[in-house]
């Protein structure tokens, strides 16, 4: 499943980029992430996420790595999540375009891939829920990131 989004943030690209690489900023804007540790700071992370489905609470490990980085301009992230016995892969492309002032456009494109699915297999309800949740969380994350940077409450500030 592919999805994308974009928004303009009243912040400079270096501040946005630092927030994208900071585990605390990621946790603050993604309520499902319980823990996130930098295995290799600015490059690779591992953690634990929890999702509530009705009365069921599902926890699953996650691992993410920036496989391509052009600091303050572009990054490609590959993440692996193991949920309900299924391995899900998320490929995320993030592009920052500064306007020369205090505004930066953030564009993202994501693909959620379930490698164990055969071409003739119809998507399961669990898969559809996971894909919808991923899309909603990415949209929510970018809105939260925008709000925290614009209010100056991000755990990473532009002076670092």
N, C-alpha and C positions, 0 to 999 in steps of 0.2 A: 504494500500500500504506500503510495506517494502522497505527500502533502507539503505545503510551503506557506510562507508568510513573510511579511515585511512591516517595518514601522520606523518612524523617524524618532530619534532620541536626542533630547537637548543635552548632549554631553559629547566630549571629544572622544575620538576613536581609542586612544590609549586607555582611558578610564573604562570604556566598555569592554575592551579586550582583557584588561586585568580582571574584571568581574567575571568574564566567561571562563577564566582559568582558575579562579579562586574557589576552593571547595565550600567555604562558608557562604559565599554568595549563591552558589548553586543550591545548597541546602535551604537557604532562606527563601528561595523562589520556587522550590519544588517540595511541597509538603510530604510527598510520599517517600522522599529520601530520608532515612533515619540516620545514616552515617555515610561519610565519604572521606576517604583518605587518599592523599597524593602518594602514589607508589613512586612516581617520578614527577616531581613538581613541575606544573605547567605542561605536562605531556600525558601522564597516565594516572588513572584513578580506579579505586575499587570501593565498593560499599554495599549497603543493604537498603532495600526499599520495601515498603509495606503498602498494600492496597486493600481497602475495605470493600467487599462485595456483600451488601446486606449484613448478615450476622457473621459472615466468614471474613477472616483477616488473613491475607496471604502475604508472606514475606519471601523475598527472593534476592539472591546476590546479583550484583551488577559489576561490570568492568567496562571502562571506557578509555580510549586512547586517541589522542589527536595524531592522526597518521600523516597529516600534511598541515604545515603551519607557515603562513606569511604574516608574522605578528602585526596586529592592528589593521589587517586588511582581509585575510582569508584563512579559514581553517576547515579541515575535513576530519570529523570525529567518527570513529567506529566504536559502537558499544554492543556488548553482549549481555543479555538478560536471560536467566533461566527461570521460567515460571510454569508451574503445574506440569513439570516434566518436559516442557518444550523450550528449546533454545530460540530466542528471538534476537535478531540482529537489527540494529538501528544505524543507519548511515546518515550523518548530518553534515551539511555544507553550510557554513556561515560566512557571509561577506559583509564587510563594513565599508561604507563609502562616505568619507567626510566631505562636507560642503565648503570647506575652507574657513568655517567659523566654528560656532559652538554646537552645530547640529551634525548628526551622523545617521545615515540610513543603515539599518540592520536588515539584511535579507537572509532567509534561511530556507533550505530545501531538505526534506527528510524522506527516507525510504525505510519502512519497517518490513523486515524480511523474516519469514518463518522457513528456515532451510529444510525442515523435515516434511514439508508439504509437497505432494506430487501435483503435477500440472492438471490432472483430471479430478482432483479432490476439491470439493466445495469448501469454502471457509467455514470453520466451526463458529459457534456462538462465542466461545472463549476468545478465539482469534479476533473476531469482530469487536468484542469488548476491549481487548488489548490495543488494537489499532486505533479505536476511537479515543481511548484513554491517552495514548501516546500523542495523538494530534492535539487533544485538549490541553495536555500538560505542556507541550511545546509552546502553544499559543499563550497559555497562562504564564509560563516562565518568561517569555519575552515581554509581556505586559508588566510583570512584576519587576523585571530587570530595569525596564524603562522608568517605572515609578520610583524605584529605590535610587537609581542614579540621578534622576531629576530632582529628587527631594534631598539629595546629599546623604542618604542613610545607607548607602551600599557599604558592605564590610570592607570594600576596597575603594580608596578615593584616588582621584586623579593626581594627587601630589606624590604618590609612591613611585 
